[in-house]
Every structure is written in structure tokens, then in C-alpha cells.
Amino acid sequence: VLILDTNLVSCFSPLASCLSPLASNKMIKLAILASGSGSNAEKIMEHFQGSTQTEIALIASNKADAFVLERAKKFGVPTFTFSRKEMEAGLL
């Protein structure tokens, strides 16, 4: 999970410890990186659905056919796909 804020902070685990230092009145925006079915991403989207403090702002995947992208559509979360070449070239 990436935390997207005015200061880019990345955090991968555990999520709760990443969010606690950033507690403020500002909306915390999260990006989820996934390449598979997205069952974990779906649980995260369900958890924050309707939150006034945290928003799932993006689902990014290196696989254009990953089912996580369909799950994101169900929640109205924007998606982004990228290739290995783009990642290796530092274009992300």
C-alpha cells in the first residue's frame, strides 16, 4: 500500500502503523499495487468505503488482465496499468 499525500510516504506493512503518524484533518489517499485476483485489495476497499479520513485513490497493476482491476471498478476506484519496461526504466 502506498500512502499518497502532499509528502509522498510509502508503507507496506502493517497498514495501521503507517496511518497513525499521519492522523490529521486531511484526507489520506492510498494506492494499492496488485497483480492478481485482488481479494486483499477488495477487503481494503471495503474497509475504507465511505470513510471521511481515508480514500483508496488508485489501484495499480503490472498485469492488464489482473482481476483486481475489475474489483476496483466495482468500487469506483481508478486503475492504472504499467509494463515491466516502464517500471525498469523508472517511468513510474
Secondary structure, 3 states (H helix, E strand, C coil): CEEECCCCEECCCCHHHHHHHHCCCCCEEEEEECCCCCHHHHHHHHHHCCCCCEEEEEEEECCCCCCHHHHHHHHCCCEEECCHHHHHCCCC
